[in-house]
Amino acid sequence: MGYWKMKGEQSVLFVEVPEEEITGAWGDRPADTIGYAVDEIIAQFEEDLGRKPTKQEIRNGLMFTLNAIDYLED
């Protein structure tokens, strides 16, 4: 389990990124957590609406939640 660097909006694995180009970090544990949440969201859509959500619906939901959290930086 580990963390890796971000360059722009992309995670970069197995490539050196110059310090000035690093824009953040992402890791195995947070990725797993989001994966579990997405699985649960899919199950809820299937139960409530009889279908899977689209990727756009999930992105919209994530942004809805993130925009409501005012204690994190952009």
The first five atom37 places (N, CA, C, CB, O) and aatype in JSON, in Angstrom:
{
  "aatype": [12, 7, 18, 17, 11, 12, 11, 7, 6, 5, 15, 19, 10, 13, 19, 6, 19, 14, 6, 6, 6, 9, 16, 7, 0, 17, 7, 3, 1, 14, 0, 3, 16, 9, 7, 18, 0, 19, 3, 6, 9, 9, 0, 5, 13, 6, 6, 3, 10, 7, 1, 11, 14, 16, 11, 5, 6, 9, 1, 2, 7, 10, 12, 13, 16, 10, 2, 0, 9, 3, 18, 10, 6, 3],
  "atom_mask": [
    [1, 1, 1, 1, 1],
    [1, 1, 1, 0, 1],
    [1, 1, 1, 1, 1],
    [1, 1, 1, 1, 1],
    [1, 1, 1, 1, 1],
    [1, 1, 1, 1, 1],
    [1, 1, 1, 1, 1],
    [1, 1, 1, 0, 1],
    [1, 1, 1, 1, 1],
    [1, 1, 1, 1, 1],
    [1, 1, 1, 1, 1],
    [1, 1, 1, 1, 1],
    [1, 1, 1, 1, 1],
    [1, 1, 1, 1, 1],
    [1, 1, 1, 1, 1],
    [1, 1, 1, 1, 1],
    [1, 1, 1, 1, 1],
    [1, 1, 1, 1, 1],
    [1, 1, 1, 1, 1],
    [1, 1, 1, 1, 1],
    [1, 1, 1, 1, 1],
    [1, 1, 1, 1, 1],
    [1, 1, 1, 1, 1],
    [1, 1, 1, 0, 1],
    [1, 1, 1, 1, 1],
    [1, 1, 1, 1, 1],
    [1, 1, 1, 0, 1],
    [1, 1, 1, 1, 1],
    [1, 1, 1, 1, 1],
    [1, 1, 1, 1, 1],
    [1, 1, 1, 1, 1],
    [1, 1, 1, 1, 1],
    [1, 1, 1, 1, 1],
    [1, 1, 1, 1, 1],
    [1, 1, 1, 0, 1],
    [1, 1, 1, 1, 1],
    [1, 1, 1, 1, 1],
    [1, 1, 1, 1, 1],
    [1, 1, 1, 1, 1],
    [1, 1, 1, 1, 1],
    [1, 1, 1, 1, 1],
    [1, 1, 1, 1, 1],
    [1, 1, 1, 1, 1],
    [1, 1, 1, 1, 1],
    [1, 1, 1, 1, 1],
    [1, 1, 1, 1, 1],
    [1, 1, 1, 1, 1],
    [1, 1, 1, 1, 1],
    [1, 1, 1, 1, 1],
    [1, 1, 1, 0, 1],
    [1, 1, 1, 1, 1],
    [1, 1, 1, 1, 1],
    [1, 1, 1, 1, 1],
    [1, 1, 1, 1, 1],
    [1, 1, 1, 1, 1],
    [1, 1, 1, 1, 1],
    [1, 1, 1, 1, 1],
    [1, 1, 1, 1, 1],
    [1, 1, 1, 1, 1],
    [1, 1, 1, 1, 1],
    [1, 1, 1, 0, 1],
    [1, 1, 1, 1, 1],
    [1, 1, 1, 1, 1],
    [1, 1, 1, 1, 1],
    [1, 1, 1, 1, 1],
    [1, 1, 1, 1, 1],
    [1, 1, 1, 1, 1],
    [1, 1, 1, 1, 1],
    [1, 1, 1, 1, 1],
    [1, 1, 1, 1, 1],
    [1, 1, 1, 1, 1],
    [1, 1, 1, 1, 1],
    [1, 1, 1, 1, 1],
    [1, 1, 1, 1, 1]
  ],
  "atom_positions": [
    [[0.84, -1.17, 0.0], [0.0, 0.0, 0.0], [0.89, 1.24, 0.0], [-0.96, 0.0, 1.21], [1.85, 1.32, 0.76]],
    [[0.55, 2.18, -0.86], [1.36, 3.38, -0.92], [0.65, 4.52, -1.59], [0.0, 0.0, 0.0], [-0.51, 4.42, -2.01]],
    [[1.35, 5.6, -1.67], [0.86, 6.81, -2.34], [1.74, 7.11, -3.53], [0.82, 8.02, -1.36], [2.92, 6.76, -3.55]],
    [[1.17, 7.76, -4.51], [1.93, 8.15, -5.67], [1.64, 9.6, -6.0], [1.61, 7.24, -6.88], [0.7, 10.2, -5.46]],
    [[2.43, 10.16, -6.87], [2.34, 11.57, -7.21], [1.28, 11.82, -8.27], [3.68, 12.1, -7.69], [0.91, 10.93, -9.04]],
    [[0.8, 13.06, -8.28], [-0.09, 13.52, -9.34], [0.65, 14.57, -10.15], [-1.43, 14.08, -8.77], [1.42, 15.37, -9.61]],
    [[0.4, 14.56, -11.45], [0.92, 15.58, -12.36], [-0.3, 16.09, -13.11], [2.04, 15.01, -13.35], [-0.94, 15.34, -13.84]],
    [[-0.63, 17.36, -12.94], [-1.88, 17.87, -13.48], [-3.03, 17.2, -12.74], [0.0, 0.0, 0.0], [-3.06, 17.21, -11.51]],
    [[-3.95, 16.63, -13.47], [-5.08, 15.94, -12.85], [-4.92, 14.43, -12.9], [-6.38, 16.34, -13.53], [-5.87, 13.7, -12.59]],
    [[-3.76, 13.94, -13.29], [-3.54, 12.51, -13.47], [-2.59, 11.95, -12.42], [-2.99, 12.23, -14.86], [-1.63, 12.6, -12.02]],
    [[-2.87, 10.74, -11.98], [-1.93, 10.01, -11.13], [-0.81, 9.48, -12.0], [-2.64, 8.86, -10.37], [-1.05, 9.02, -13.12]],
    [[0.4, 9.54, -11.5], [1.56, 9.11, -12.26], [2.26, 7.99, -11.49], [2.54, 10.3, -12.53], [2.77, 8.2, -10.4]],
    [[2.26, 6.8, -12.09], [2.91, 5.65, -11.48], [4.17, 5.3, -12.26], [1.96, 4.45, -11.42], [4.19, 5.37, -13.48]],
    [[5.2, 4.92, -11.56], [6.42, 4.39, -12.16], [7.17, 5.38, -13.05], [6.1, 3.18, -12.95], [7.96, 4.98, -13.89]],
    [[6.91, 6.68, -12.86], [7.59, 7.7, -13.65], [8.05, 8.79, -12.68], [6.65, 8.3, -14.78], [7.3, 9.19, -11.8]],
    [[9.26, 9.26, -12.85], [9.75, 10.36, -12.03], [9.05, 11.65, -12.47], [11.29, 10.5, -12.14], [8.94, 11.93, -13.66]],
    [[8.6, 12.42, -11.51], [7.96, 13.69, -11.79], [8.78, 14.78, -11.11], [6.46, 13.71, -11.3], [9.01, 14.71, -9.9]],
    [[9.21, 15.79, -11.88], [9.96, 16.89, -11.25], [9.12, 17.54, -10.15], [10.37, 17.95, -12.31], [7.9, 17.7, -10.3]],
    [[9.76, 17.9, -9.05], [9.06, 18.46, -7.88], [8.11, 19.59, -8.26], [10.08, 18.97, -6.87], [7.0, 19.67, -7.73]],
    [[8.53, 20.46, -9.17], [7.7, 21.62, -9.54], [6.45, 21.23, -10.34], [8.53, 22.61, -10.35], [5.56, 22.05, -10.53]],
    [[6.38, 19.99, -10.82], [5.22, 19.53, -11.6], [4.26, 18.68, -10.78], [5.69, 18.74, -12.8], [3.21, 18.28, -11.28]],
    [[4.6, 18.4, -9.53], [3.73, 17.58, -8.68], [2.56, 18.44, -8.21], [4.52, 17.0, -7.46], [2.75, 19.53, -7.66]],
    [[1.35, 17.95, -8.42], [0.15, 18.69, -8.05], [-0.61, 18.06, -6.89], [-0.76, 18.82, -9.24], [-1.62, 18.61, -6.45]],
    [[-0.16, 16.92, -6.4], [-0.83, 16.27, -5.28], [-0.39, 14.83, -5.16], [0.0, 0.0, 0.0], [0.63, 14.42, -5.71]],
    [[-1.19, 14.07, -4.41], [-0.89, 12.65, -4.19], [-2.19, 11.87, -4.19], [-0.12, 12.44, -2.85], [-3.26, 12.43, -3.93]],
    [[-2.1, 10.6, -4.48], [-3.23, 9.68, -4.39], [-2.67, 8.33, -3.97], [-4.02, 9.58, -5.75], [-1.49, 8.06, -4.19]],
    [[-3.51, 7.49, -3.38], [-2.97, 6.25, -2.86], [-3.92, 5.08, -2.91], [0.0, 0.0, 0.0], [-5.11, 5.22, -3.23]],
    [[-3.37, 3.92, -2.59], [-4.12, 2.66, -2.64], [-5.33, 2.68, -1.71], [-3.21, 1.51, -2.27], [-6.44, 2.34, -2.13]],
    [[-5.12, 3.08, -0.46], [-6.23, 3.04, 0.51], [-7.36, 3.99, 0.12], [-5.73, 3.39, 1.91], [-8.52, 3.58, 0.13]],
    [[-7.08, 5.27, -0.24], [-8.17, 6.13, -0.68], [-8.86, 5.6, -1.95], [-7.64, 7.55, -0.93], [-10.08, 5.71, -2.09]],
    [[-8.07, 5.04, -2.86], [-8.66, 4.47, -4.08], [-9.6, 3.31, -3.75], [-7.55, 3.99, -5.04], [-10.67, 3.19, -4.33]],
    [[-9.18, 2.46, -2.81], [-10.05, 1.36, -2.38], [-11.33, 1.89, -1.76], [-9.31, 0.46, -1.39], [-12.41, 1.38, -2.04]],
    [[-11.22, 2.91, -0.92], [-12.39, 3.49, -0.26], [-13.38, 4.03, -1.28], [-11.96, 4.6, 0.7], [-14.59, 3.79, -1.16]],
    [[-12.89, 4.75, -2.27], [-13.78, 5.26, -3.32], [-14.39, 4.11, -4.1], [-13.02, 6.21, -4.27], [-15.57, 4.16, -4.45]],
    [[-13.61, 3.07, -4.37], [-14.15, 1.9, -5.07], [-15.3, 1.27, -4.31], [0.0, 0.0, 0.0], [-16.3, 0.9, -4.91]],
    [[-15.15, 1.13, -2.98], [-16.23, 0.57, -2.17], [-17.46, 1.48, -2.21], [-15.77, 0.37, -0.71], [-18.59, 1.0, -2.3]],
    [[-17.24, 2.79, -2.14], [-18.36, 3.74, -2.18], [-19.08, 3.67, -3.52], [-17.85, 5.18, -1.92], [-20.31, 3.69, -3.56]],
    [[-18.33, 3.59, -4.61], [-18.95, 3.48, -5.94], [-19.77, 2.19, -6.04], [-17.88, 3.52, -7.05], [-20.87, 2.2, -6.59]],
    [[-19.24, 1.09, -5.52], [-20.01, -0.16, -5.52], [-21.33, 0.01, -4.78], [-19.19, -1.29, -4.87], [-22.36, -0.48, -5.24]],
    [[-21.31, 0.7, -3.65], [-22.53, 0.93, -2.87], [-23.49, 1.85, -3.61], [-22.17, 1.53, -1.5], [-24.7, 1.63, -3.6]],
    [[-22.97, 2.88, -4.25], [-23.8, 3.8, -5.04], [-24.48, 3.05, -6.17], [-22.96, 4.97, -5.6], [-25.67, 3.25, -6.42]],
    [[-23.74, 2.19, -6.86], [-24.32, 1.38, -7.95], [-25.45, 0.52, -7.4], [-23.24, 0.5, -8.62], [-26.52, 0.43, -8.01]],
    [[-25.22, -0.13, -6.26], [-26.25, -0.99, -5.66], [-27.49, -0.17, -5.3], [-25.7, -1.7, -4.41], [-28.61, -0.64, -5.49]],
    [[-27.31, 1.04, -4.78], [-28.45, 1.88, -4.43], [-29.24, 2.3, -5.65], [-27.98, 3.11, -3.66], [-30.47, 2.28, -5.63]],
    [[-28.56, 2.69, -6.73], [-29.25, 3.04, -7.97], [-30.05, 1.84, -8.48], [-28.23, 3.51, -9.05], [-31.21, 1.98, -8.87]],
    [[-29.42, 0.67, -8.47], [-30.12, -0.52, -8.97], [-31.35, -0.82, -8.12], [-29.17, -1.74, -8.97], [-32.4, -1.18, -8.66]],
    [[-31.23, -0.68, -6.82], [-32.37, -0.95, -5.94], [-33.46, 0.12, -6.08], [-31.9, -1.03, -4.48], [-34.65, -0.2, -6.14]],
    [[-33.05, 1.38, -6.12], [-34.01, 2.47, -6.13], [-34.56, 2.8, -7.52], [-33.38, 3.69, -5.55], [-35.73, 3.13, -7.66]],
    [[-33.71, 2.72, -8.54], [-34.12, 3.14, -9.89], [-34.14, 2.0, -10.9], [-33.19, 4.22, -10.38], [-34.57, 2.2, -12.04]],
    [[-33.68, 0.82, -10.51], [-33.69, -0.32, -11.42], [-32.64, -0.26, -12.51], [0.0, 0.0, 0.0], [-32.77, -0.92, -13.54]],
    [[-31.59, 0.55, -12.28], [-30.51, 0.66, -13.28], [-29.24, 1.1, -12.6], [-30.89, 1.65, -14.4], [-29.24, 1.58, -11.47]],
    [[-28.14, 0.93, -13.33], [-26.85, 1.43, -12.85], [-26.77, 2.93, -13.15], [-25.66, 0.66, -13.53], [-27.37, 3.4, -14.11]],
    [[-26.03, 3.68, -12.32], [-25.82, 5.09, -12.64], [-24.83, 5.22, -13.79], [-25.3, 5.86, -11.4], [-24.07, 4.3, -14.09]],
    [[-24.85, 6.37, -14.43], [-23.82, 6.66, -15.42], [-22.59, 7.22, -14.7], [-24.34, 7.67, -16.51], [-22.68, 7.64, -13.55]],
    [[-21.46, 7.22, -15.38], [-20.26, 7.82, -14.8], [-20.51, 9.3, -14.53], [-19.04, 7.64, -15.75], [-20.03, 9.83, -13.53]],
    [[-21.26, 9.96, -15.4], [-21.55, 11.38, -15.2], [-22.37, 11.6, -13.94], [-22.29, 11.96, -16.42], [-22.14, 12.56, -13.21]],
    [[-23.32, 10.72, -13.66], [-24.11, 10.84, -12.44], [-23.22, 10.68, -11.2], [-25.24, 9.79, -12.42], [-23.38, 11.41, -10.22]],
    [[-22.3, 9.74, -11.25], [-21.39, 9.55, -10.12], [-20.47, 10.75, -9.97], [-20.57, 8.26, -10.3], [-20.23, 11.21, -8.86]],
    [[-19.93, 11.26, -11.1], [-19.08, 12.47, -11.02], [-19.87, 13.63, -10.43], [-18.55, 12.85, -12.44], [-19.36, 14.36, -9.58]],
    [[-21.12, 13.81, -10.87], [-21.96, 14.88, -10.36], [-22.16, 14.72, -8.85], [-23.32, 14.88, -11.09], [-22.07, 15.7, -8.11]],
    [[-22.44, 13.51, -8.4], [-22.63, 13.28, -6.98], [-21.38, 13.57, -6.17], [0.0, 0.0, 0.0], [-21.45, 14.15, -5.09]],
    [[-20.23, 13.16, -6.69], [-18.97, 13.43, -6.0], [-18.73, 14.94, -5.9], [-17.79, 12.75, -6.73], [-18.36, 15.44, -4.84]],
    [[-18.94, 15.65, -6.99], [-18.73, 17.1, -6.98], [-19.75, 17.8, -6.08], [-18.81, 17.66, -8.41], [-19.41, 18.78, -5.42]],
    [[-20.99, 17.31, -6.05], [-22.01, 17.86, -5.15], [-21.52, 17.78, -3.71], [-23.36, 17.09, -5.31], [-21.63, 18.75, -2.95]],
    [[-20.97, 16.63, -3.35], [-20.47, 16.44, -1.99], [-19.22, 17.28, -1.73], [-20.17, 14.97, -1.75], [-19.13, 17.94, -0.7]],
    [[-18.26, 17.25, -2.66], [-17.04, 18.03, -2.47], [-17.32, 19.52, -2.36], [-16.07, 17.77, -3.61], [-16.7, 20.21, -1.55]],
    [[-18.24, 20.02, -3.16], [-18.56, 21.45, -3.13], [-19.2, 21.86, -1.81], [-19.48, 21.81, -4.28], [-19.15, 23.03, -1.44]],
    [[-19.8, 20.92, -1.11], [-20.42, 21.21, 0.19], [-19.41, 21.19, 1.34], [-21.54, 20.21, 0.47], [-19.71, 21.63, 2.44]],
    [[-18.22, 20.68, 1.08], [-17.17, 20.59, 2.12], [-16.28, 21.82, 1.98], [-16.33, 19.26, 1.99], [-15.48, 21.93, 1.05]],
    [[-16.43, 22.74, 2.94], [-15.7, 24.0, 2.81], [-14.36, 24.01, 3.56], [-16.54, 25.12, 3.3], [-13.66, 25.02, 3.52]],
    [[-14.01, 22.93, 4.23], [-12.75, 22.91, 4.98], [-11.6, 22.25, 4.21], [-12.95, 22.19, 6.29], [-10.52, 22.07, 4.76]],
    [[-11.83, 21.9, 2.93], [-10.74, 21.38, 2.09], [-10.37, 22.42, 1.04], [-11.16, 20.04, 1.41], [-11.23, 23.14, 0.53]],
    [[-9.08, 22.49, 0.74], [-8.62, 23.4, -0.32], [-8.99, 22.82, -1.69], [-7.08, 23.63, -0.23], [-9.17, 21.61, -1.83]],
    [[-9.11, 23.7, -2.68], [-9.34, 23.24, -4.06], [-8.11, 22.56, -4.6], [-9.74, 24.41, -4.98], [-8.11, 22.11, -5.74]]
  ]
}
